[in-house]
């Protein structure tokens, strides 16, 4: 399989909606739709807008696996901070996705000031798609790319990559990511409902 085909296959496996195709190589910007036409969600993204918050990101990433017993998810470094991409095995409603994300935020990220964490998709701000990783930010002249979680700290002072990441290596990083099953997702949503009572 060719390099770009491997990366496309991993994106289809993890993040693309059932009716969504891998963008053409000629597209100036490759975007991943977070909301389907039926307003269902398959990809959840937790964005940390400051690279200095890496210690919180690392602790949160570990907590999802140890405390919540979720499979390891993908972390991307961006031009300003980090994104945690969560893959769902089956699409869910926007309401369910928001409940899931807000519960995890209140449980593990409450110490971060408002605005330092963005939960996506966010219907309030009409953010329904994000650039496919890896992506180039013309303003900062930096690349966003998936990273090995053990290397996140090296981007605290200088987030983003100066050169385009190797697509083959990006595909390798995604092969270790598994989708969150419907049972895992529902367990966390149920816990959120119990805490709200």
Secondary structure as GFF3:
##gff-version 3
##sequence-region A 1 197
A	DSSP	alpha_helix	3	14	.	.	.	ID=ss1
A	DSSP	beta_strand	31	33	.	.	.	ID=ss2
A	DSSP	beta_strand	40	48	.	.	.	ID=ss3
A	DSSP	three_ten_helix	51	53	.	.	.	ID=ss4
A	DSSP	alpha_helix	54	66	.	.	.	ID=ss5
A	DSSP	beta_strand	74	77	.	.	.	ID=ss6
A	DSSP	beta_strand	82	93	.	.	.	ID=ss7
A	DSSP	alpha_helix	94	108	.	.	.	ID=ss8
A	DSSP	beta_strand	117	120	.	.	.	ID=ss9
A	DSSP	beta_strand	129	131	.	.	.	ID=ss10
A	DSSP	beta_strand	135	137	.	.	.	ID=ss11
A	DSSP	beta_strand	142	147	.	.	.	ID=ss12
A	DSSP	three_ten_helix	149	155	.	.	.	ID=ss13
A	DSSP	alpha_helix	167	175	.	.	.	ID=ss14
A	DSSP	alpha_helix	182	196	.	.	.	ID=ss15
###
